[in-house]
């Protein structure tokens, strides 16, 4: 008999996303539907996923067990946001107004806006100010069902400012309900003071800056913005090779604004994730599939930046590339914290099915940040991270509707809807949450 201190019951369906990771090709469409399933956990780990009949036979609820009534709603794994720039200060919403009036991303950046405007604001801010702003964004993400995210530095571009952002992430990883995978992105842009000395900034990145990050053990990953006008493929290779030598795992921004050659760097270095990929072609898709690189696609950025196209999700899946999703939360183009919105755009902008988008937002995204062994699916031994839907699972892509009933992290309800957090003693020694 399995002991449990947490139970989700009275569901219409549990979409487990269970099985090997990452999911490629036809397997990406298998979300593991379990009609009217129940999920039990102990100490934040799932011990049972199955039918209510088997639950009664196999599971004994402990006297102080928390029971969560799904009221006939579906349950899916907690969302994993595989690409964010959530840690920064400053406000660039005026740039959104300019884009709506016809200005391009490149035009705004060329006039002193874009990344460098956020760099100036973040350099000037204290750790407390950055933490407060970042916490608010994480709160928004949590309410949208995100239970784990990747988060990048990259708005400092000096040793002290990059370390400042990474220290904030380290602090919030301890304090916030969302689990954070920290990424060093000193190679986000060439700072103004190095515009006449690109080689000098690359040397700083590959030398003292990386050494400082590694010495303080503040990052798990290293990323590079490989794009025309930012970092070349040759520079990206040098930075990523130095990061690997320093013990960091690798990912890359690739082919977002044009055919930058980023997918070639990703495939040659066997990075874990190549992100954006709006301009990847069949040759690139084959190379990424052969190298085992995940394609983390960011349709929210395409939408808000008015890029006029989305990444070729169907092409990538057809060529056997594992597709993941992220929101790209950032001050210039990632204006939505919602993984369900990313899923909706993946379906209607990139041609994915609902099930493919769900897998991309859960188990494949977990693989993209190397946490697939414990999050991203609902199966025995994994963390009890889940989203309870206020209706069938496909309601998640009803943008703007109140579709998330509750969010669970490590066996605790951490983001209920208004009024949900009331505990009702509906039986002796049992606590029940009426979601």
Secondary structure as a PSIPRED ss2 file (coil, helix, strand):
# PSIPRED VFORMAT (PSIPRED V4.0)

   1 X C   1.000  0.000  0.000
   2 X E   0.000  0.000  1.000
   3 X E   0.000  0.000  1.000
   4 X E   0.000  0.000  1.000
   5 X E   0.000  0.000  1.000
   6 X E   0.000  0.000  1.000
   7 X E   0.000  0.000  1.000
   8 X E   0.000  0.000  1.000
   9 X E   0.000  0.000  1.000
  10 X C   1.000  0.000  0.000
  11 X C   1.000  0.000  0.000
  12 X C   1.000  0.000  0.000
  13 X E   0.000  0.000  1.000
  14 X E   0.000  0.000  1.000
  15 X E   0.000  0.000  1.000
  16 X C   1.000  0.000  0.000
  17 X C   1.000  0.000  0.000
  18 X C   1.000  0.000  0.000
  19 X C   1.000  0.000  0.000
  20 X C   1.000  0.000  0.000
  21 X C   1.000  0.000  0.000
  22 X C   1.000  0.000  0.000
  23 X C   1.000  0.000  0.000
  24 X C   1.000  0.000  0.000
  25 X H   0.000  1.000  0.000
  26 X H   0.000  1.000  0.000
  27 X H   0.000  1.000  0.000
  28 X H   0.000  1.000  0.000
  29 X H   0.000  1.000  0.000
  30 X C   1.000  0.000  0.000
  31 X C   1.000  0.000  0.000
  32 X C   1.000  0.000  0.000
  33 X E   0.000  0.000  1.000
  34 X E   0.000  0.000  1.000
  35 X E   0.000  0.000  1.000
  36 X C   1.000  0.000  0.000
  37 X E   0.000  0.000  1.000
  38 X E   0.000  0.000  1.000
  39 X E   0.000  0.000  1.000
  40 X E   0.000  0.000  1.000
  41 X E   0.000  0.000  1.000
  42 X E   0.000  0.000  1.000
  43 X C   1.000  0.000  0.000
  44 X C   1.000  0.000  0.000
  45 X E   0.000  0.000  1.000
  46 X E   0.000  0.000  1.000
  47 X E   0.000  0.000  1.000
  48 X E   0.000  0.000  1.000
  49 X E   0.000  0.000  1.000
  50 X E   0.000  0.000  1.000
  51 X E   0.000  0.000  1.000
  52 X H   0.000  1.000  0.000
  53 X H   0.000  1.000  0.000
  54 X H   0.000  1.000  0.000
  55 X H   0.000  1.000  0.000
  56 X H   0.000  1.000  0.000
  57 X H   0.000  1.000  0.000
  58 X H   0.000  1.000  0.000
  59 X E   0.000  0.000  1.000
  60 X E   0.000  0.000  1.000
  61 X E   0.000  0.000  1.000
  62 X E   0.000  0.000  1.000
  63 X E   0.000  0.000  1.000
  64 X E   0.000  0.000  1.000
  65 X E   0.000  0.000  1.000
  66 X E   0.000  0.000  1.000
  67 X E   0.000  0.000  1.000
  68 X E   0.000  0.000  1.000
  69 X E   0.000  0.000  1.000
  70 X C   1.000  0.000  0.000
  71 X C   1.000  0.000  0.000
  72 X C   1.000  0.000  0.000
  73 X C   1.000  0.000  0.000
  74 X E   0.000  0.000  1.000
  75 X E   0.000  0.000  1.000
  76 X E   0.000  0.000  1.000
  77 X E   0.000  0.000  1.000
  78 X C   1.000  0.000  0.000
  79 X E   0.000  0.000  1.000
  80 X E   0.000  0.000  1.000
  81 X E   0.000  0.000  1.000
  82 X C   1.000  0.000  0.000
  83 X C   1.000  0.000  0.000
  84 X C   1.000  0.000  0.000
  85 X C   1.000  0.000  0.000
  86 X C   1.000  0.000  0.000
  87 X C   1.000  0.000  0.000
  88 X C   1.000  0.000  0.000
  89 X C   1.000  0.000  0.000
  90 X C   1.000  0.000  0.000
  91 X C   1.000  0.000  0.000
  92 X C   1.000  0.000  0.000
  93 X H   0.000  1.000  0.000
  94 X H   0.000  1.000  0.000
  95 X H   0.000  1.000  0.000
  96 X H   0.000  1.000  0.000
  97 X H   0.000  1.000  0.000
  98 X H   0.000  1.000  0.000
  99 X H   0.000  1.000  0.000
 100 X H   0.000  1.000  0.000
 101 X C   1.000  0.000  0.000
 102 X C   1.000  0.000  0.000
 103 X C   1.000  0.000  0.000
 104 X C   1.000  0.000  0.000
 105 X H   0.000  1.000  0.000
 106 X H   0.000  1.000  0.000
 107 X H   0.000  1.000  0.000
 108 X H   0.000  1.000  0.000
 109 X H   0.000  1.000  0.000
 110 X H   0.000  1.000  0.000
 111 X C   1.000  0.000  0.000
 112 X C   1.000  0.000  0.000
 113 X C   1.000  0.000  0.000
 114 X C   1.000  0.000  0.000
 115 X H   0.000  1.000  0.000
 116 X H   0.000  1.000  0.000
 117 X H   0.000  1.000  0.000
 118 X H   0.000  1.000  0.000
 119 X H   0.000  1.000  0.000
 120 X H   0.000  1.000  0.000
 121 X H   0.000  1.000  0.000
 122 X H   0.000  1.000  0.000
 123 X H   0.000  1.000  0.000
 124 X H   0.000  1.000  0.000
 125 X C   1.000  0.000  0.000
 126 X C   1.000  0.000  0.000
 127 X H   0.000  1.000  0.000
 128 X H   0.000  1.000  0.000
 129 X H   0.000  1.000  0.000
 130 X H   0.000  1.000  0.000
 131 X H   0.000  1.000  0.000
 132 X H   0.000  1.000  0.000
 133 X H   0.000  1.000  0.000
 134 X H   0.000  1.000  0.000
 135 X H   0.000  1.000  0.000
 136 X H   0.000  1.000  0.000
 137 X H   0.000  1.000  0.000
 138 X H   0.000  1.000  0.000
 139 X H   0.000  1.000  0.000
 140 X H   0.000  1.000  0.000
 141 X H   0.000  1.000  0.000
 142 X H   0.000  1.000  0.000
 143 X H   0.000  1.000  0.000
 144 X C   1.000  0.000  0.000
 145 X C   1.000  0.000  0.000
 146 X E   0.000  0.000  1.000
 147 X E   0.000  0.000  1.000
 148 X E   0.000  0.000  1.000
 149 X E   0.000  0.000  1.000
 150 X E   0.000  0.000  1.000
 151 X E   0.000  0.000  1.000
 152 X E   0.000  0.000  1.000
 153 X C   1.000  0.000  0.000
 154 X C   1.000  0.000  0.000
 155 X C   1.000  0.000  0.000
 156 X C   1.000  0.000  0.000
 157 X C   1.000  0.000  0.000
 158 X C   1.000  0.000  0.000
 159 X H   0.000  1.000  0.000
 160 X H   0.000  1.000  0.000
 161 X H   0.000  1.000  0.000
 162 X H   0.000  1.000  0.000
 163 X H   0.000  1.000  0.000
 164 X H   0.000  1.000  0.000
 165 X H   0.000  1.000  0.000
 166 X H   0.000  1.000  0.000
 167 X H   0.000  1.000  0.000
 168 X H   0.000  1.000  0.000
 169 X H   0.000  1.000  0.000
 170 X H   0.000  1.000  0.000
 171 X H   0.000  1.000  0.000
 172 X H   0.000  1.000  0.000
 173 X H   0.000  1.000  0.000
 174 X H   0.000  1.000  0.000
 175 X H   0.000  1.000  0.000
 176 X C   1.000  0.000  0.000
 177 X C   1.000  0.000  0.000
 178 X C   1.000  0.000  0.000
 179 X E   0.000  0.000  1.000
 180 X E   0.000  0.000  1.000
 181 X E   0.000  0.000  1.000
 182 X E   0.000  0.000  1.000
 183 X E   0.000  0.000  1.000
 184 X E   0.000  0.000  1.000
 185 X E   0.000  0.000  1.000
 186 X E   0.000  0.000  1.000
 187 X E   0.000  0.000  1.000
 188 X C   1.000  0.000  0.000
 189 X C   1.000  0.000  0.000
 190 X C   1.000  0.000  0.000
 191 X C   1.000  0.000  0.000
 192 X H   0.000  1.000  0.000
 193 X H   0.000  1.000  0.000
 194 X H   0.000  1.000  0.000
 195 X C   1.000  0.000  0.000
 196 X C   1.000  0.000  0.000
 197 X C   1.000  0.000  0.000
 198 X H   0.000  1.000  0.000
 199 X H   0.000  1.000  0.000
 200 X H   0.000  1.000  0.000
 201 X H   0.000  1.000  0.000
 202 X H   0.000  1.000  0.000
 203 X H   0.000  1.000  0.000
 204 X H   0.000  1.000  0.000
 205 X H   0.000  1.000  0.000
 206 X H   0.000  1.000  0.000
 207 X H   0.000  1.000  0.000
 208 X H   0.000  1.000  0.000
 209 X H   0.000  1.000  0.000
 210 X H   0.000  1.000  0.000
 211 X H   0.000  1.000  0.000
 212 X H   0.000  1.000  0.000
 213 X H   0.000  1.000  0.000
 214 X H   0.000  1.000  0.000
 215 X H   0.000  1.000  0.000
 216 X H   0.000  1.000  0.000
 217 X C   1.000  0.000  0.000
 218 X C   1.000  0.000  0.000
 219 X C   1.000  0.000  0.000
 220 X C   1.000  0.000  0.000
 221 X E   0.000  0.000  1.000
 222 X E   0.000  0.000  1.000
 223 X E   0.000  0.000  1.000
 224 X E   0.000  0.000  1.000
 225 X E   0.000  0.000  1.000
 226 X E   0.000  0.000  1.000
 227 X C   1.000  0.000  0.000
 228 X C   1.000  0.000  0.000
 229 X C   1.000  0.000  0.000
 230 X C   1.000  0.000  0.000
 231 X E   0.000  0.000  1.000
 232 X C   1.000  0.000  0.000
 233 X H   0.000  1.000  0.000
 234 X H   0.000  1.000  0.000
 235 X H   0.000  1.000  0.000
 236 X H   0.000  1.000  0.000
 237 X H   0.000  1.000  0.000
 238 X H   0.000  1.000  0.000
 239 X H   0.000  1.000  0.000
 240 X H   0.000  1.000  0.000
 241 X H   0.000  1.000  0.000
 242 X H   0.000  1.000  0.000
 243 X H   0.000  1.000  0.000
 244 X H   0.000  1.000  0.000
 245 X H   0.000  1.000  0.000
 246 X C   1.000  0.000  0.000
 247 X C   1.000  0.000  0.000
 248 X C   1.000  0.000  0.000
 249 X E   0.000  0.000  1.000
 250 X E   0.000  0.000  1.000
 251 X E   0.000  0.000  1.000
 252 X E   0.000  0.000  1.000
 253 X E   0.000  0.000  1.000
 254 X E   0.000  0.000  1.000
 255 X C   1.000  0.000  0.000
 256 X C   1.000  0.000  0.000
 257 X C   1.000  0.000  0.000
 258 X C   1.000  0.000  0.000
 259 X C   1.000  0.000  0.000
 260 X C   1.000  0.000  0.000
 261 X C   1.000  0.000  0.000
 262 X H   0.000  1.000  0.000
 263 X H   0.000  1.000  0.000
 264 X H   0.000  1.000  0.000
 265 X H   0.000  1.000  0.000
 266 X H   0.000  1.000  0.000
 267 X H   0.000  1.000  0.000
 268 X H   0.000  1.000  0.000
 269 X H   0.000  1.000  0.000
 270 X C   1.000  0.000  0.000
 271 X C   1.000  0.000  0.000
 272 X C   1.000  0.000  0.000
 273 X E   0.000  0.000  1.000
 274 X E   0.000  0.000  1.000
 275 X E   0.000  0.000  1.000
 276 X E   0.000  0.000  1.000
 277 X C   1.000  0.000  0.000
 278 X C   1.000  0.000  0.000
 279 X C   1.000  0.000  0.000
 280 X C   1.000  0.000  0.000
 281 X C   1.000  0.000  0.000
 282 X H   0.000  1.000  0.000
 283 X H   0.000  1.000  0.000
 284 X H   0.000  1.000  0.000
 285 X H   0.000  1.000  0.000
 286 X H   0.000  1.000  0.000
 287 X H   0.000  1.000  0.000
 288 X H   0.000  1.000  0.000
 289 X H   0.000  1.000  0.000
 290 X H   0.000  1.000  0.000
 291 X H   0.000  1.000  0.000
 292 X C   1.000  0.000  0.000
 293 X C   1.000  0.000  0.000
 294 X E   0.000  0.000  1.000
 295 X E   0.000  0.000  1.000
 296 X E   0.000  0.000  1.000
 297 X E   0.000  0.000  1.000
 298 X C   1.000  0.000  0.000
 299 X H   0.000  1.000  0.000
 300 X H   0.000  1.000  0.000
 301 X H   0.000  1.000  0.000
 302 X H   0.000  1.000  0.000
 303 X H   0.000  1.000  0.000
 304 X H   0.000  1.000  0.000
 305 X C   1.000  0.000  0.000
 306 X C   1.000  0.000  0.000
 307 X C   1.000  0.000  0.000
 308 X C   1.000  0.000  0.000
 309 X C   1.000  0.000  0.000
 310 X C   1.000  0.000  0.000
 311 X C   1.000  0.000  0.000
 312 X C   1.000  0.000  0.000
 313 X H   0.000  1.000  0.000
 314 X H   0.000  1.000  0.000
 315 X H   0.000  1.000  0.000
 316 X H   0.000  1.000  0.000
 317 X H   0.000  1.000  0.000
 318 X H   0.000  1.000  0.000
 319 X C   1.000  0.000  0.000
 320 X C   1.000  0.000  0.000
 321 X C   1.000  0.000  0.000
 322 X C   1.000  0.000  0.000
 323 X E   0.000  0.000  1.000
 324 X E   0.000  0.000  1.000
 325 X E   0.000  0.000  1.000
 326 X C   1.000  0.000  0.000
 327 X C   1.000  0.000  0.000
 328 X C   1.000  0.000  0.000
 329 X C   1.000  0.000  0.000
 330 X C   1.000  0.000  0.000
 331 X C   1.000  0.000  0.000
 332 X C   1.000  0.000  0.000
 333 X C   1.000  0.000  0.000
 334 X C   1.000  0.000  0.000
 335 X C   1.000  0.000  0.000
 336 X C   1.000  0.000  0.000
 337 X C   1.000  0.000  0.000
 338 X C   1.000  0.000  0.000
 339 X H   0.000  1.000  0.000
 340 X H   0.000  1.000  0.000
 341 X H   0.000  1.000  0.000
 342 X H   0.000  1.000  0.000
 343 X H   0.000  1.000  0.000
 344 X H   0.000  1.000  0.000
 345 X H   0.000  1.000  0.000
 346 X H   0.000  1.000  0.000
 347 X H   0.000  1.000  0.000
 348 X H   0.000  1.000  0.000
 349 X H   0.000  1.000  0.000
 350 X H   0.000  1.000  0.000
 351 X C   1.000  0.000  0.000
 352 X C   1.000  0.000  0.000
 353 X C   1.000  0.000  0.000
 354 X H   0.000  1.000  0.000
 355 X H   0.000  1.000  0.000
 356 X H   0.000  1.000  0.000
 357 X H   0.000  1.000  0.000
 358 X H   0.000  1.000  0.000
 359 X H   0.000  1.000  0.000
 360 X H   0.000  1.000  0.000
 361 X C   1.000  0.000  0.000
 362 X C   1.000  0.000  0.000
 363 X H   0.000  1.000  0.000
 364 X H   0.000  1.000  0.000
 365 X H   0.000  1.000  0.000
 366 X H   0.000  1.000  0.000
 367 X H   0.000  1.000  0.000
 368 X H   0.000  1.000  0.000
 369 X C   1.000  0.000  0.000
 370 X C   1.000  0.000  0.000
 371 X C   1.000  0.000  0.000
 372 X C   1.000  0.000  0.000
 373 X C   1.000  0.000  0.000
 374 X C   1.000  0.000  0.000
 375 X C   1.000  0.000  0.000
 376 X C   1.000  0.000  0.000
 377 X C   1.000  0.000  0.000
 378 X C   1.000  0.000  0.000
 379 X C   1.000  0.000  0.000
 380 X C   1.000  0.000  0.000
 381 X C   1.000  0.000  0.000
 382 X C   1.000  0.000  0.000
 383 X E   0.000  0.000  1.000
 384 X C   1.000  0.000  0.000
 385 X C   1.000  0.000  0.000
 386 X E   0.000  0.000  1.000
 387 X E   0.000  0.000  1.000
 388 X E   0.000  0.000  1.000
 389 X E   0.000  0.000  1.000
 390 X C   1.000  0.000  0.000
 391 X C   1.000  0.000  0.000
 392 X C   1.000  0.000  0.000
 393 X H   0.000  1.000  0.000
 394 X H   0.000  1.000  0.000
 395 X H   0.000  1.000  0.000
 396 X H   0.000  1.000  0.000
 397 X H   0.000  1.000  0.000
 398 X C   1.000  0.000  0.000
 399 X C   1.000  0.000  0.000
 400 X C   1.000  0.000  0.000
 401 X C   1.000  0.000  0.000
 402 X C   1.000  0.000  0.000
 403 X C   1.000  0.000  0.000
 404 X E   0.000  0.000  1.000
 405 X E   0.000  0.000  1.000
 406 X E   0.000  0.000  1.000
 407 X E   0.000  0.000  1.000
 408 X E   0.000  0.000  1.000
 409 X E   0.000  0.000  1.000
 410 X C   1.000  0.000  0.000
 411 X C   1.000  0.000  0.000
 412 X E   0.000  0.000  1.000
 413 X E   0.000  0.000  1.000
 414 X C   1.000  0.000  0.000
 415 X C   1.000  0.000  0.000
 416 X C   1.000  0.000  0.000
 417 X C   1.000  0.000  0.000
 418 X C   1.000  0.000  0.000
 419 X C   1.000  0.000  0.000
 420 X C   1.000  0.000  0.000
 421 X C   1.000  0.000  0.000
 422 X C   1.000  0.000  0.000
 423 X E   0.000  0.000  1.000
 424 X E   0.000  0.000  1.000
 425 X E   0.000  0.000  1.000
 426 X E   0.000  0.000  1.000
 427 X E   0.000  0.000  1.000
 428 X C   1.000  0.000  0.000
 429 X C   1.000  0.000  0.000
 430 X E   0.000  0.000  1.000
 431 X E   0.000  0.000  1.000
 432 X E   0.000  0.000  1.000
 433 X E   0.000  0.000  1.000
 434 X E   0.000  0.000  1.000
 435 X C   1.000  0.000  0.000
